[in-house]
Amino acid sequence: MPVVLLTALGAFLRFFYIGHQGFWYDESYTVFLVKHGSGTMLGLIPQLESTPPLYYLITWAWARIFGFSPAALKSLSALFGTLTIPVAYAATRKLLESRRAALILTALVACNPLLIWYSQETRAYELMVLTCALTLWAFAYALEDPRPKLMALWALACAVALVTHYYAVIAVVPEAVWLLYRHRRARAVYGALAAVAATGFALLPLALTQNRTGNNSWIANSSYLLRLRQVPGLFLLGPQTHLHTLLELLALATVALASVLVVREARGRERRGAFLAGGLALAGFLIAAGPGYNTFLGRNLLPLLLPAAIFLAAGLGAARRRLLGLGATALLCAIGVTAVLSVDTTYAFQRPNWALVAAAFGRWPAAGQSRRDGRIIVVQYNPGILPLDLYLPDLRYAKQSTLRRITEIDVVAALPHSGLGGFCWWGSECNLVPSRLDRHYKTPGFHVVARRRVHNFGILELRAKRPMTVRLRQVAVPVRRRAPDGRLYVPTHAQLHDAMLVQQA
């Protein structure tokens, strides 16, 4: 019964307000892919994505049953996140042979703000967490008895995890090495390892093709130390929360207490299981931080969250410190729920909401406009047509240098407000370069008719009294910017087209 209640709590935290946030930049690629036919989608994945195809195939089928709205598509990840909770309980119960520690672990997983964040994102991360939890569950059984059936189940779980996300390797490899060490004379172990290795080799051509696209090169261009420093806070508090410093100190102190309890109070199978789980997490971290440093990122370390939490749960569930452990567990859960509520109620902590920008534009053609008339939308420092295209489906790139019958020009800027903009991985300014919206852009024949603010987006609307022929260079000012040394950056022809979007009926 406690597992059911904790799973229900975790489901509530994951599904609550799930459609409130729109699709941000990364999610827009998922939506773009699943809107195509399955064959076309599979052909586009090597060019546009850096992960294997399993999640997209599942989402493709899910979307055709429940639709393409944010609530519909994000709910699939919420389902994966909810299923992870009882799987985590079962894996911990087998590994530690302690019901109390398993329940503590279940509560920590149910309330973990990072897991809840990715349970509300249309990406493969939560499916990766679920499949890696399944590998750990199967590993716990195979470690005790490496008979062919149990080893086959572990190999199947590992294969599914690898086909979900390449970073599942940081969970699979440590498990494989330990199984080989403990049961090096069992033939079933070698058969299972061969099956897992075959899956990895089958994925290698796709991984190399995706690596050549450079889609992940932006990670290596960021500070490695910054990415390293973010991990503890992310695992404990999620992306953002109010009272961040205070809550982080409390959470770190609780983690330190749990670690001490593991060393001093845990006994027998509980102690051995705790150090095994902690060792798996540490080994996976070293793989990610060493050979995988170019793509080392907090969200890619999600497969390590469960074994790391099992280590802590063993300490918090130590029999001789029952009340102390339960109090520390309640504190960690309260911190997690606080962080989740902070995101739910604070726009600056949420994903950029392009749906609100699209709604501010209104329908086109507007009242008094001909169906032959068009408008230009200029997004300052825009990364591309997505995700705005998801909400304005008739939007397209301005491929011609001269556009005819233009009656409206809208300039959009992400206004600085939280200091999180530009190069980041969460928050309302993520993947946006904050900039200021000028009072007027001198474009012949157009005058300012409205200036609006939609949360952190500013919109400047210019109209012409009659349809105009517009050269893109005439409206290129918002795309230019000053470099730190004061020199003016002028976009290339291709970059200019990326920022200039056209909408016509």
C-alpha positions in Angstrom: 0.0 0.0 0.0 2.7 2.6 0.8 4.3 2.0 -2.7 0.9 2.6 -4.3 0.5 5.9 -2.4 4.0 7.1 -3.2 3.5 6.2 -6.8 0.2 8.1 -6.8 2.0 11.1 -5.3 4.7 10.9 -7.9 2.1 10.7 -10.7 0.3 13.8 -9.3 3.5 15.8 -9.3 4.4 14.7 -12.8 0.9 15.2 -14.4 -0.1 18.3 -12.6 0.0 21.4 -14.8 1.6 19.3 -17.5 0.1 21.3 -20.5 0.9 24.7 -19.0 4.4 25.0 -20.5 4.8 25.0 -24.3 7.4 23.2 -26.4 10.9 24.7 -26.1 13.6 24.5 -28.7 14.7 20.9 -28.1 11.2 19.6 -27.8 10.2 21.3 -31.0 12.5 18.8 -32.9 10.6 15.9 -31.3 7.3 17.4 -32.4 8.6 18.2 -35.9 9.8 14.6 -36.3 6.7 12.8 -35.1 4.5 14.8 -37.3 6.1 13.1 -40.3 5.4 9.6 -41.5 7.4 6.9 -39.7 9.7 6.3 -42.7 10.4 10.0 -43.2 11.0 10.4 -39.4 13.5 7.6 -39.3 15.3 9.1 -42.2 15.5 12.5 -40.5 16.7 11.3 -37.1 20.4 10.8 -38.2 20.4 14.5 -39.4 18.5 16.2 -36.6 19.0 14.2 -33.4 21.8 12.8 -31.3 19.9 9.8 -29.8 18.7 6.4 -31.1 15.2 6.0 -32.6 13.2 4.1 -29.9 11.7 7.0 -28.1 10.6 8.7 -31.4 8.9 5.5 -32.6 6.9 5.3 -29.3 6.0 9.0 -29.4 5.0 8.7 -33.0 2.4 6.0 -32.1 1.3 7.9 -28.9 0.7 11.1 -30.8 -1.6 9.4 -33.3 -3.8 8.2 -30.4 -3.7 11.2 -28.1 -2.7 14.1 -30.3 0.1 16.6 -30.7 -0.7 19.2 -28.0 1.9 19.9 -25.2 -0.3 18.0 -22.7 -0.7 15.0 -24.9 2.9 14.6 -25.9 4.5 15.5 -22.5 2.1 13.0 -20.8 4.1 10.1 -22.3 7.2 11.2 -20.4 5.1 11.6 -17.3 3.9 8.0 -17.7 7.5 6.8 -18.0 8.4 8.8 -14.9 5.5 7.3 -13.0 6.4 3.8 -14.0 9.9 4.4 -12.8 8.7 4.7 -9.2 7.5 1.1 -8.6 10.5 -0.3 -10.7 12.9 1.7 -8.5 11.2 0.2 -5.4 11.5 -3.3 -6.7 15.2 -2.9 -7.7 16.1 -1.5 -4.3 14.1 -4.1 -2.4 16.1 -6.9 -4.2 19.4 -5.1 -4.0 19.3 -4.1 -0.3 16.7 -6.7 1.0 15.3 -3.9 3.2 11.7 -2.8 2.9 12.3 0.4 4.9 15.2 1.5 2.7 13.2 0.6 -0.5 10.2 2.7 0.7 12.6 5.6 1.5 14.1 5.3 -2.0 10.6 5.3 -3.5 9.7 8.5 -1.7 12.9 10.2 -2.9 12.3 9.1 -6.5 8.6 10.2 -6.4 9.6 13.7 -5.2 12.8 14.2 -7.0 12.5 17.6 -8.9 14.9 16.7 -11.7 13.0 13.5 -12.5 9.8 15.5 -12.4 11.2 18.2 -14.8 12.1 15.6 -17.4 8.8 13.8 -16.9 7.2 16.9 -18.3 9.5 17.2 -21.4 8.9 15.7 -24.8 12.4 14.1 -25.0 13.9 10.7 -24.4 15.4 11.3 -20.9 12.6 9.9 -18.8 12.4 6.8 -20.9 16.1 6.4 -20.4 15.6 6.6 -16.7 12.9 4.0 -16.8 14.9 1.5 -18.9 18.0 2.0 -16.8 16.0 1.3 -13.7 14.8 -1.9 -15.4 18.5 -2.9 -16.1 19.3 -2.4 -12.4 16.3 -4.4 -11.3 17.3 -7.3 -13.6 20.9 -6.9 -12.6 20.0 -7.4 -8.9 18.4 -10.8 -9.8 21.1 -11.9 -12.2 23.8 -11.0 -9.7 22.3 -13.4 -7.2 21.6 -16.2 -9.7 23.1 -15.9 -13.2 21.0 -18.5 -14.9 20.2 -18.0 -18.6 16.6 -16.7 -18.1 17.7 -13.9 -15.7 20.7 -13.0 -17.8 18.5 -12.8 -20.9 16.2 -10.4 -19.1 19.1 -8.2 -18.1 20.5 -8.2 -21.6 17.0 -7.3 -23.0 16.7 -4.4 -20.6 20.2 -3.2 -21.5 19.5 -3.4 -25.2 16.2 -1.4 -24.8 18.1 1.2 -22.7 20.8 1.6 -25.3 18.3 2.0 -28.1 16.7 4.7 -26.1 19.7 6.8 -25.4 23.5 6.4 -25.9 24.2 7.6 -22.3 22.5 4.5 -21.0 26.0 3.0 -21.4 27.1 4.6 -18.1 24.6 2.3 -16.4 25.1 -0.7 -18.6 28.9 -1.0 -18.6 29.4 -0.9 -14.8 26.7 -3.6 -14.4 28.3 -5.7 -17.1 31.8 -5.5 -15.6 30.5 -6.4 -12.2 28.5 -9.4 -13.5 31.6 -10.6 -15.4 33.7 -10.2 -12.3 31.3 -12.1 -10.0 30.3 -14.8 -12.4 33.2 -15.1 -14.8 32.7 -18.9 -15.1 29.0 -18.7 -16.0 28.4 -19.2 -19.7 25.1 -17.3 -19.5 26.9 -14.2 -18.5 29.1 -14.3 -21.7 26.0 -14.8 -23.9 24.2 -11.9 -22.3 27.3 -9.7 -22.7 27.6 -10.7 -26.3 24.0 -9.7 -26.9 24.5 -6.3 -25.3 27.7 -5.7 -27.2 26.0 -6.6 -30.5 23.3 -4.0 -29.7 26.0 -1.4 -29.2 27.8 -2.3 -32.4 24.5 -2.2 -34.3 24.0 1.4 -33.1 27.6 2.5 -33.9 27.0 3.5 -37.6 24.0 5.7 -36.5 26.0 7.2 -33.6 28.9 8.1 -35.9 26.6 9.6 -38.4 24.9 11.7 -35.8 28.3 12.7 -34.3 29.4 14.1 -37.7 26.5 16.5 -37.8 28.0 18.4 -34.8 24.6 18.6 -33.1 26.2 18.1 -29.7 29.3 20.2 -30.3 27.8 23.1 -28.3 28.3 21.1 -25.1 32.1 20.9 -25.5 32.3 24.6 -26.1 31.0 25.3 -22.6 33.0 25.3 -19.4 33.6 21.7 -18.2 34.0 22.9 -14.6 30.6 24.7 -14.9 28.9 21.5 -16.1 30.6 19.5 -13.3 29.5 22.0 -10.6 25.9 21.9 -11.8 25.4 18.1 -11.1 24.9 18.0 -7.3 22.4 20.9 -7.4 20.5 19.4 -10.3 20.2 16.0 -8.8 18.9 17.4 -5.5 16.9 20.5 -6.5 16.3 20.2 -10.2 16.9 23.1 -12.6 15.6 26.0 -10.5 13.8 26.8 -7.2 13.2 29.7 -4.8 15.5 29.8 -1.8 18.1 28.0 -3.9 21.1 28.5 -1.7 19.4 27.6 1.5 17.7 24.5 0.1 20.9 23.3 -1.6 22.8 23.6 1.8 20.1 21.7 3.6 20.0 19.0 0.9 23.8 18.6 0.8 23.8 18.3 4.6 21.2 15.6 4.5 23.2 13.7 1.8 26.3 14.0 4.0 24.3 12.6 7.0 23.0 9.7 4.9 26.5 8.8 3.7 27.8 8.8 7.3 24.8 6.5 8.3 25.7 4.1 5.5 29.3 3.7 6.7 28.5 3.6 10.5 25.0 2.1 10.8 24.2 -0.1 7.8 24.8 -3.8 8.2 24.9 -7.0 6.2 23.1 -7.1 2.8 21.9 -3.6 3.2 25.5 -2.3 3.6 26.9 -4.5 0.7 24.0 -3.4 -1.6 24.5 0.2 -0.7 28.2 0.2 -1.6 27.5 -1.8 -4.8 24.9 0.8 -5.9 27.3 3.6 -4.9 30.1 1.9 -6.8 27.9 1.6 -10.0 27.0 5.3 -9.8 30.7 6.3 -9.3 31.9 4.1 -12.1 29.3 5.5 -14.5 30.2 9.0 -13.4 33.9 8.4 -14.2 32.9 7.1 -17.7 30.9 10.2 -18.4 33.4 12.6 -16.9 36.4 10.9 -18.6 35.9 9.5 -22.1 32.5 11.2 -22.4 33.6 14.7 -21.2 32.7 16.3 -24.5 29.0 15.5 -24.0 29.2 15.5 -20.1 26.0 17.3 -19.0 23.7 16.9 -15.9 20.7 15.6 -17.8 22.9 12.9 -19.5 23.8 11.6 -16.1 20.2 10.7 -15.2 20.9 6.9 -15.3 23.1 7.4 -12.2 20.4 9.1 -10.1 18.8 5.8 -9.0 21.9 3.9 -7.9 23.1 7.1 -6.1 19.8 7.4 -4.4 19.9 3.8 -3.3 23.2 4.4 -1.6 21.6 7.3 0.4 18.4 5.3 1.1 20.4 2.5 2.7 21.8 5.0 5.2 18.5 6.7 5.8 16.9 3.3 6.3 19.5 2.0 8.8 17.5 0.2 11.6 19.4 1.8 14.5 18.7 5.3 13.3 15.2 4.9 12.2 13.7 8.3 13.3 16.7 10.3 12.2 16.5 8.6 8.7 12.8 9.2 8.4 13.2 12.8 9.3 16.0 13.3 6.8 13.9 11.6 4.1 11.0 13.9 4.9 13.3 16.9 4.6 14.6 15.8 1.2 11.1 15.2 -0.1 9.9 18.6 1.2 12.8 20.2 -0.6 11.9 18.4 -3.8 8.2 19.4 -3.6 9.2 23.0 -2.9 11.4 23.0 -6.0 8.6 21.5 -8.1 6.0 24.1 -6.9 8.6 26.8 -7.6 8.7 25.8 -11.2 4.9 25.4 -11.5 4.3 28.9 -10.2 7.3 30.9 -11.6 7.5 31.7 -15.3 11.2 32.5 -15.2 11.9 28.9 -14.1 9.8 27.3 -16.9 10.6 26.6 -20.5 10.3 29.4 -23.1 6.7 29.6 -24.1 6.5 30.3 -27.8 2.8 29.6 -27.8 2.2 32.9 -26.1 4.2 34.7 -28.7 2.2 33.1 -31.5 -1.0 34.0 -29.8 0.1 37.6 -29.6 0.5 37.7 -33.3 -3.1 36.7 -33.9 -4.5 35.1 -37.1 -3.3 36.0 -40.5 -4.5 37.6 -42.7 -5.7 40.1 -40.1 -8.9 42.1 -40.5 -8.7 44.4 -43.6 -5.8 42.3 -45.1 -6.0 40.5 -48.4 -5.1 36.8 -48.6 -2.3 37.8 -51.0 -0.7 40.0 -48.4 2.1 38.7 -46.2 4.0 39.7 -43.0 7.6 39.3 -42.0 8.5 38.1 -38.5 12.0 38.9 -37.4 13.3 37.1 -34.3 16.4 38.7 -33.0 19.2 36.2 -32.9 16.8 33.4 -33.8 18.1 29.9 -33.7 15.7 28.9 -36.5 12.1 28.5 -37.5 11.4 26.2 -34.6 9.6 26.2 -32.2 7.5 29.2 -33.5 6.6 27.1 -36.5 4.7 24.6 -34.3 2.2 27.3 -33.4 2.2 29.2 -36.8 2.2 26.2 -39.2 2.1 28.4 -42.4 5.4 30.1 -41.4 8.3 29.7 -43.7 11.8 30.9 -44.2 12.2 34.0 -46.4 14.3 32.3 -49.2 14.0 35.3 -51.6 16.0 38.4 -51.2 12.9 40.5 -52.2 9.4 39.9 -50.9 6.3 41.4 -52.4 3.0 42.5 -50.9 4.2 42.8 -47.3 1.9 44.8 -45.1 3.3 44.0 -41.6 6.7 43.4 -40.0 6.9 42.0 -36.4 10.2 42.1 -34.5 10.5 39.7 -31.6 13.2 39.9 -28.9 13.9 37.8 -25.8 14.1 40.5 -23.2 16.7 39.9 -20.4 15.1 39.4 -17.0 16.7 36.6 -15.1 20.3 36.3 -16.1 19.8 32.8 -17.4 19.6 33.5 -21.1 21.7 32.4 -24.0 23.8 29.3 -23.3 21.9 27.3 -20.7 19.7 24.1 -20.5 16.6 25.3 -18.6 14.5 28.3 -17.7 12.4 30.7 -19.7 15.4 32.2 -21.7 17.0 28.9 -22.6 18.4 28.8 -26.2 17.6 32.5 -26.5 20.0 35.4 -26.6 18.6 38.2 -24.5 18.5 41.5 -26.4 16.7 44.8 -26.3 13.9 45.9 -28.5 14.5 49.2 -30.2 11.7 51.8 -30.2 11.7 51.8 -34.0 13.3 50.1 -36.9 13.6 52.4 -40.0 12.0 50.4 -42.8 10.7 52.5 -45.7 6.9 52.6 -45.8 6.4 51.1 -42.3 5.5 52.7 -39.0 5.1 51.4 -35.5 1.5 50.6 -34.5 2.0 48.5 -31.3 4.6 47.5 -28.8 3.8 44.6 -26.5 5.4 42.4 -23.9 4.6 38.8 -23.4 6.4 37.6 -20.3 10.1 37.8 -21.3 9.3 38.4 -25.0 9.0 41.8 -26.5 7.1 42.4 -29.8 7.3 45.5 -32.0 4.6 45.7 -34.7 5.1 47.8 -37.8 2.6 48.2 -40.6 2.4 49.8 -44.0 -0.6 51.7 -45.4 -0.4 49.7 -48.6 1.3 46.4 -49.7 5.1 47.0 -50.1 8.0 45.3 -51.8 10.6 44.7 -49.2 14.2 43.7 -49.5 15.4 41.6 -46.6 18.4 43.8 -46.1 16.0 46.7 -45.3 14.8 44.8 -42.2 18.1 43.3 -41.2 18.9 45.7 -38.4 17.4 43.4 -35.7 19.7 40.6 -36.8 22.8 42.6 -36.4 24.6 42.9 -33.1 27.7 44.5 -31.6 30.6 42.2 -30.7 32.4 42.7 -27.3 35.1 44.6 -29.1 32.6 47.0 -30.5 32.6 45.8 -34.1 29.3 45.4 -35.8 28.3 41.8 -36.6 26.6 41.6 -40.0 24.9 38.3 -40.7 25.7 36.2 -43.8 23.0 35.7 -46.5 22.1 32.3 -44.9 22.0 33.6 -41.4 19.8 36.4 -42.5 17.3 34.0 -44.0 17.3 32.0 -40.8 16.1 35.0 -38.9 13.6 36.2 -41.5 10.3 34.3 -41.4 7.3 35.0 -43.6 3.6 34.2 -43.1 1.2 34.3 -45.9 -2.3 32.8 -46.3 
